[in-house]
């Protein structure tokens, strides 16, 4: 890797209204790799996870128990978890779509799970074969059993800002769906800009509406895609509204297999650069993270889309 030319961004004290520390929820191993055209060998996935943990990331979304027919790239979930070397202080959540998926996760010794809901009717039908309201009937027994087993449960809510079939999504519709996931027992709600159409003003309006509905920003996370280059601006808007958990993907890997217009996630390196410049703690070694993403890019046979990775390895 080339020597860093410009050093780190200037660190300044965290501004009023910004969190002192942000938890980075790393989704590259799951959301990043699930959209690859070819399956990444489990041995590579395991090394990827270990390198990410060594770089200081404390939450690594490891895999998904979705049926292999729908996401064949993650068909090795049991093998991956059986071979995983868990590091102290690192969480390894997995995505579970239904009760069967939860059963598989419990059998694998998982302690953190996530369910994946939609804020729109159209995407619920395409992604979950359910309706906007009916999807919660499917999630109720999953969340109930998971919490009874002592698992931490996260709720993903997709299409929070725009839907390729329905267009812009009304803020009040997103808040109603999000509140239902929280009321089911999800301890955290991740708001997804699945196709990357959000703007900072829209983010602020949505988070303000959640606050007006009695939802504290401490239980919210944001999950931005960078389709229109707005992911970092949207992240800063969320931080200013008190959100302190941000989803990102090492090297900017990922998209969504059910939404063709979705491009890569916010790159973790780009997020770390932003947080460093704002004086916000995160616990990640940027050099180690960049080296990891460059290593994975070589295995995928293409350059990383992360601007920070390109700048520090060019």
Secondary structure as the mmCIF struct_conf table of DSSP 4:
data_model
#
loop_
_struct_conf.conf_type_id
_struct_conf.id
_struct_conf.beg_label_comp_id
_struct_conf.beg_label_asym_id
_struct_conf.beg_label_seq_id
_struct_conf.end_label_comp_id
_struct_conf.end_label_asym_id
_struct_conf.end_label_seq_id
HELX_LH_PP_P HELX_LH_PP_P1 UNK A 2 UNK A 4
BEND BEND1 UNK A 5 UNK A 6
BEND BEND2 UNK A 8 UNK A 8
HELX_LH_PP_P HELX_LH_PP_P2 UNK A 9 UNK A 11
HELX_LH_PP_P HELX_LH_PP_P3 UNK A 13 UNK A 15
TURN_TY1_P TURN_TY1_P1 UNK A 16 UNK A 17
BEND BEND3 UNK A 18 UNK A 18
BEND BEND4 UNK A 20 UNK A 20
STRN STRN1 UNK A 21 UNK A 21
STRN STRN2 UNK A 23 UNK A 26
HELX_RH_PI_P HELX_RH_PI_P1 UNK A 28 UNK A 32
HELX_RH_3T_P HELX_RH_3T_P1 UNK A 33 UNK A 35
BEND BEND5 UNK A 37 UNK A 38
HELX_LH_PP_P HELX_LH_PP_P4 UNK A 39 UNK A 41
HELX_RH_AL_P HELX_RH_AL_P1 UNK A 42 UNK A 54
TURN_TY1_P TURN_TY1_P2 UNK A 55 UNK A 56
BEND BEND6 UNK A 58 UNK A 58
STRN STRN3 UNK A 59 UNK A 60
STRN STRN4 UNK A 63 UNK A 64
BEND BEND7 UNK A 66 UNK A 66
TURN_TY1_P TURN_TY1_P3 UNK A 68 UNK A 70
HELX_RH_3T_P HELX_RH_3T_P2 UNK A 72 UNK A 74
TURN_TY1_P TURN_TY1_P4 UNK A 75 UNK A 76
HELX_RH_AL_P HELX_RH_AL_P2 UNK A 77 UNK A 83
HELX_LH_PP_P HELX_LH_PP_P5 UNK A 86 UNK A 87
TURN_TY1_P TURN_TY1_P5 UNK A 88 UNK A 89
STRN STRN5 UNK A 91 UNK A 91
STRN STRN6 UNK A 94 UNK A 95
BEND BEND8 UNK A 98 UNK A 98
HELX_RH_AL_P HELX_RH_AL_P3 UNK A 99 UNK A 107
TURN_TY1_P TURN_TY1_P6 UNK A 108 UNK A 109
STRN STRN7 UNK A 112 UNK A 118
BEND BEND9 UNK A 119 UNK A 120
HELX_RH_AL_P HELX_RH_AL_P4 UNK A 121 UNK A 128
BEND BEND10 UNK A 129 UNK A 130
TURN_TY1_P TURN_TY1_P7 UNK A 132 UNK A 134
HELX_RH_AL_P HELX_RH_AL_P5 UNK A 135 UNK A 148
TURN_TY1_P TURN_TY1_P8 UNK A 149 UNK A 150
STRN STRN8 UNK A 152 UNK A 158
BEND BEND11 UNK A 160 UNK A 161
STRN STRN9 UNK A 162 UNK A 163
TURN_TY1_P TURN_TY1_P9 UNK A 164 UNK A 166
STRN STRN10 UNK A 167 UNK A 168
HELX_LH_PP_P HELX_LH_PP_P6 UNK A 169 UNK A 170
HELX_RH_AL_P HELX_RH_AL_P6 UNK A 171 UNK A 184
TURN_TY1_P TURN_TY1_P10 UNK A 185 UNK A 185
BEND BEND12 UNK A 187 UNK A 187
STRN STRN11 UNK A 188 UNK A 193
TURN_TY1_P TURN_TY1_P11 UNK A 194 UNK A 195
BEND BEND13 UNK A 196 UNK A 196
HELX_RH_AL_P HELX_RH_AL_P7 UNK A 200 UNK A 212
TURN_TY1_P TURN_TY1_P12 UNK A 213 UNK A 214
HELX_RH_3T_P HELX_RH_3T_P3 UNK A 217 UNK A 219
STRN STRN12 UNK A 220 UNK A 224
STRN STRN13 UNK A 225 UNK A 225
TURN_TY1_P TURN_TY1_P13 UNK A 227 UNK A 228
BEND BEND14 UNK A 229 UNK A 229
HELX_RH_AL_P HELX_RH_AL_P8 UNK A 231 UNK A 240
TURN_TY1_P TURN_TY1_P14 UNK A 241 UNK A 242
STRN STRN14 UNK A 245 UNK A 248
STRN STRN15 UNK A 249 UNK A 249
HELX_RH_3T_P HELX_RH_3T_P4 UNK A 250 UNK A 252
TURN_TY1_P TURN_TY1_P15 UNK A 257 UNK A 258
TURN_TY1_P TURN_TY1_P16 UNK A 260 UNK A 261
HELX_LH_PP_P HELX_LH_PP_P7 UNK A 264 UNK A 264
STRN STRN16 UNK A 265 UNK A 265
HELX_LH_PP_P HELX_LH_PP_P8 UNK A 266 UNK A 266
STRN STRN17 UNK A 267 UNK A 267
HELX_RH_AL_P HELX_RH_AL_P9 UNK A 268 UNK A 278
TURN_TY1_P TURN_TY1_P17 UNK A 279 UNK A 279
STRN STRN18 UNK A 281 UNK A 281
HELX_RH_AL_P HELX_RH_AL_P10 UNK A 286 UNK A 300
TURN_TY1_P TURN_TY1_P18 UNK A 301 UNK A 301
BEND BEND15 UNK A 302 UNK A 302
HELX_RH_AL_P HELX_RH_AL_P11 UNK A 307 UNK A 313
#
